[in-house]
């Protein structure tokens, strides 16, 4: 643990003049305010630094816009992308009028989820390990207006460029679904991924590995160690920040969109999770796949509430272009050991009880991780409290099931609108504990419908011209 005084001493001893305060908005984008070093003192870590919250998406109206960023000393690191030495610190949001934590701040909601876990007596620590995939592109252009709409993505290793005159074209383009994981020169992003990984380490993220992913066109993944619920979300936001900025340094652009390339695998964020108490793991036992009864009940909660959960774990309209059959995406709500076609997988982790966990494979990195992790934890705890058994495991390859067998397996919602409808009907597991408020749920559904679902519905799609222009 780092104390506020230790952070202040670092600022003084290293003569750091710029302090960059980062916080996350409701949809999941980091925002920041940079202040001169004399604006930070010990009260900044308790009362916070004031700012105007009226322009932050999904937050305050202009007549009640005063808010405060409260610095978390454990999150301080030197920003590697700033010309002037700059200390980066992640913040949570308080209401300066009342001194209470702001109930629409995603980081505050994650803390309330942890507090709820402790209050149940079930455990005291929730570990999360997200695996966020992304694409590295060389050129991206898009626009939509009253009379035209298009997008264009390009990558030096895109299979669609096999015949392009690149002066010269040196071939070695990974085929569709064949990017996992050839060595260079087919893999063109080895050096950039290494720099991404090592830069993450400098920012305090406990790194593990990196590799090319399945899709053509520069799909990759970097791995970092699992962490406690809030630090894991902090690390994921740092991951995204570092990757995007290192990419830009190389003249590349990075996206975490789940499905930017048609007819190839999309990018997910498989999320490993477990609960511990007094330093001991609670999901290891003598049940199926070495799980404890508690672990199976947690899975039961995840599967029961999955349609509603996806409104937080897969919160973009593009998410549901990834969650389709045929592209290694988990569209069926079942569990299994070691079976990557199930939406919940129990990894084959050997005899070490500390490694026993479940992996929910539906999420993607368009989610706000604080909200997604909090929602998954609430669903799992509901399963434990109500002893929700997940039913029989499905150890077959789900993609090879007959139509009759497949009809018996529940599936994920087919669109963001359907996930939001599921959340509207099923959110007591989020609100009865006070982790999420009714106000937050209503605001989230309204925001997503007004800003994403309905605007997309109103716009003609280019493919509609191919389908219907000559009718």
N, C-alpha and C positions, 0 to 999 in steps of 0.2 A: 504494500500500500504506500502511495506517495501522499505526503501531507501538503496542504496549501503553502506552508512555510518553505518546504523543500522546493516547490515550484518557484516561489518568489526568490529564493536564494539562487536558483539556476538562472533566472532572468537577470539578476544582478551580477553574478559571477561571470556569466558568459556575455554580458553586455548586449542582451537581446532587446531590441527596441520595439519590434512589432509583434503583437500577440493576435493570432487569428482565431476567432471564436466560431466554432462550427456547431450547427444544430440541424436537425432533420425536420422537414415539413411533413404534412400529413400524407401526401402521395409517396414520399420516400426519397426526396432529393435533398442533398446537403445544401444548406444556405450558410453564409458566413459574414462576419463583421470583423474588420481588422482595427485594433485600437493601439495607441501608443502605450508603452510599458507603464507609464505613471498612472494610467487609468485602472490598473489592476492592483488590488490589495486583498487582505484576508477576507473582507466582506464580500468580495466577488465570488467566493466559494460557498457563501451561505445565503446572502441576499440577492446576489446576481448583478449583472450589468444591464441597465435599461436599454430597450429598443422599441421601435414601432412595429407591432405585429399585424397591422391592418392589411398589409399587402401580401402576407403569407397565405398561400392557398389553403382554404378550408378552416381558417382560424378566425380572428376577431373582426368585428365591424369597426369602422373608423372612429366611432364615438366611444369605444372602449379598448383602444389599441395599445395602451401602455403595457409592456410585458418585460420580463427580466430573464436573461440567460445566466444560469448558475453553472459555474465552471466545475468540471470533475477533474481533480488533480491527477487521477490515475491514467488519464488519457493524453497527457502532454508528450509531444514529440516535435522535433525540429522538422519543419516542412521542407522536403528536398527539392521543391519546384519553385521556390521563391528566390529572387535575386538577393534581397536583403534577408539576413538571418531572422527567421520568423518562427515563433513557437505556436504550434497548433494545439488547441484544447477543445474537446467535445463538451457540449453543454446540454443541460435539461432546462425546461422552461417553468417559471413560477409566475403566479399572479401577484404583482407588487401591491395591489390594494389589500389583499387578504393574507399574503405570505404563504398561500397554499400552492401546491404543485398544480400545474395546468392540466386539466383532464383531457385535453386534446393533443397533448405532447406525446408522441409515440414512445419516447424514451421513458417517460413517466409511467405509461401504461405497462411497459415491460417490467419496470420496478414493481408495480402493483401486482403483476402476475407472480413474481418471485415472492413477494410478501404473502400472497394468497397461498402459495405452496407451503410456506413455513407455517402459516396459521392452521392448515389442515393437520399438521403433524405427520403427514405422509413422508415428507423429505425436507431438506434444507438447501439443496442445490439442484439446479436444472442445467444440464449440459446440452449444447447444440453445436453441431458441426455442419455448416452449409458448404455445398460444393457447387459454386456458381460457374457456369460455362458462358462463353462469350465469343463473338466473332471479331477478328481484326480485318478491317477493310482498307483499301487504298483510296477509294473514292466513293462518296455517298452524296446523292442529290435527290431532293423530293420537294413536291409542292402540290397544293390543291387550291383551286380558286373557283370562280363561278363557271368557267368554261373549259377548264382543263385540270387534269390530275395525273401524277406519275410518281414513281420512285425508281432510282437506279443505284445499284450497289455494284462495286467491282473489287476484285482481289487479284493480285498477281498470281496466286495459286488456285484461282477459281477454275473448276473443270470447264465452265462455259468459255474460257479463254484458250482452249486447246488449239484453236485454229487462228487465233488473233495474231496480226503482224506486230510483234513487239520489238522488232529490230535488234537482235533476232529473238524469236520465241524459243526458249530453252527447254520447253516441255516440262516434265515432272509435275503435272497437275494432279492432285489427288482426285480420284473418282468420287462420285456421289456415294455417300455412306462408306468410303474407303480411307478416311483420314486417320484411323485409329490403329497404331501410331507409327507411321514410316519414319525412317531417319532422313536427315538432309541428304540431297538437296530437295527432295519432295516436301519435307517439312521446312518451310522457309522462315519460321518464326522462332527458332531456337534461341538466338541471341536476345531478341526483344523480350521473350518470356523470362530468360535468366535475369535480365535487368529488372523486369517487373518484380520477380520474386525477391531478389536481393534488396530492392528498394523498399518493399513491404517490410522486410526484416528491420530495416533502419527506422521504420515508423512503429516498431513495437509489435508487429504481427508475427506470431510463432509459425514460421514457414515449414513446409514439408517437401513439396514436389511441384513439377509442372509438366505438361504434355500437350500434344496435339489431340484434338477430339475427333469424333467420327465424321463430321461433315466436311465437305470441300469448302474452299473460300476462306480459310483461316480460322476455323473454329478451334478454340483452345480452352484449357482449364488450368488454374493454379490451385494448389492445395495448401491449407493451413490447418493447424491443430484445432480440435474442438475447444470450446470455452464455455464459461458460465453465460447465462442467457443474455445479459447486457453486454459483456465484453465480446461475445461472439458477434452480436449485431454491430458493435463498434468496429470490430475487425473487418466485417464484411463491407462496411461503408468505406473504411480505409483501403481495402482491396480494390473497390470500384474506383476510388479517387486516384490511386496509384496507377492502375492499369490504363485508365483513360489518359492520364498525363504523360506516362512513359510512351504510350502509343503516339501521342501528338508530337513528342520529341523526335520520334522516328519518321514523322510525316505520315502516320497512319491514323485511323480512327477506330475506336472500339465501341461496340454496342452489346448490351445485355438483352436486347429484344429477343423474345423466345423463338420467333419464326421470321427471320429476315430473308431467308432463302427458300424458295418454293421447291418442293420435291426432294428435300434433303432433311436430315435430322435437325431439330431445333435445339435451343439451349435451355436446359433446366437448371434447377438448384436442389438436388437431392439433399435432404436435411436429416442428419443423424441426431438422435436425441436419447437422453436417459436421465433418470432421477437418482440422486444419492442422498444419504443421510449419515451424519457423523463420520464422513469420510469413507463410507461403504456404499458400493453400487447396489441398487435394489432390483435391477431387472434380470439378474442371473438366477437361475433356479433349475428345477428338474422337469419342467414342462416342455412343450414342443420347442425344438431348436435351442434347448438350453435356457429358455426364458423362465422367469418366475411367473406366478399367477398374476402378480401386480403388473408385470410387463405386458402380459397378454391383455389384461383389462385396459391398459393404456392404449394399446393398439385398437381395442374395441371402441374406445372413445373417439379415436382419430377416424376410424372407418364410419362410425355412425354419423359424425358431424362433418364428414369430408365435403359434401356439397356446399355447406355454409362456409366451411374453412377456406374453400378455394376463392371466396370473395376477398380474402386477405392474402392468401399464399400465391394466388394466380390472378392478380387484380387488373390485368389489362385485356383489352379486346383481342390483342395479338396472342395472348396466352393460350387461347382456345384454338388457334391454328397450329400450335404445337401438340396439344392434347387430342390427337387423332390417331387411329390405328395405323400401324405400318411403319412408324418412324421411331421405334423404341421408347415411345412415350407411354406412361402408365395411365391408361384410360379406364381400367377396370379396378373397382374398389375391392381388392382382395389382399391377403397377406401370405407370405411364403418365406422359407429360408433360402437365401442365396439366389432367389429367382427374380431377375431384373424386369420381368414382365408384370410383376405385381406392384400395386401402388404402395404397399408397405412391404419392405424387405427386411428380413433379419439376417444381417451379415454373418457369414461363417467366420467367427473371430477366435476360434480355438477355445482352450479351457480357462483362459484368464477372465474371471468375472468382471474385472474392470473394463473390459472391452465389449461387454454384452450391451447391445443397444438395438434400436430399430431405426430404419431409414424410410422416411416418407418421401416418395419420389415424385410427387405431383408438383411441388412448388417450383417457381422460376424467379429469376433475380429482378423482375419488375416489381416485386413486392417491397414493401417497407419492412425490413427485417425485424424491427422491434414489435410491430403489430403482428406479423406472421408468427414469430416465435411465441409471443404471448397467447395468441389464439390457439396454436397447437398445444401449448402447455395446458390451457384451460380445457380443451377437448380431451386430452389424455387424463387429466385429473377427474373429469366427469366420468370417464370410463372406470377409473379406479374406485371412486366413491360409490358408484352404482353397480359395480361388478359386471360391466358390460363385456361379455365374452365375444371375441371376434368371429366365432363360428369355426368351421373346419378350414385348415389352410388349403391353398390351391398350389400344389407343387408342379403342376403341368405348365408347359409353355402356353400362356393364355392366348397368344396370337394364333396357335394351332387348334384351338377348341372348335368344335362343331357349332353351328348356329344354335342348336338346341341347348348345348352346354353353356354357351356364352350368354344366352337369354336369362340364365339363372344368376349371373354375376352382375351386381349393380355397377353402374358406370358413372364417370364424372359428368358434371354439367357440360352441355355443348357450347355454352357461350357465357360471357361475363354477366349478361342480363339474367340468365337462369341461376347463376351462382348468387347474384344479389337477391333474387327472389327467395332462394334457399336460406340466405342469411336473415332476411326479413322474417321468415317463418320460424327459424331455428337459431336463436341467439341467447336463450336463457343461460346456457352453459358459459357464456361470456360475461353476462351482466349480473347474475345472481350473487357472484362473489364480489362485485364492485370493481373488477379489473377493467372492464369496459362499461361505459355508461350508455343508457338509452339515447342520450343526446349524441354521443359519438357514433353509435350504430346508424341512427337516422341521418346524421350529417354525412357519414361515409357513403351510404346508399344514394343519397341525394346528389352528392358531389360526383360520384361515378356515373350516374345516369345523365346528369345535366352536362357534364364536361367530356364524357367519353362515349357512352353507349348511344345516346340520342344524336350527337353531332355526326358520328360515323354512319348512323342509319340514314341521315338526311342527304348524304353525299353519294352521287353516282360512283360506281366502281369501274375502272377501265375494262375489266372482264365482262361487265354487263353489256358493253358495246359489242363485244365479240358474240355474246349470246343473243342479244335482242335487237341489234340495230336494223336488221333486215326483216323483222317480223311484219 
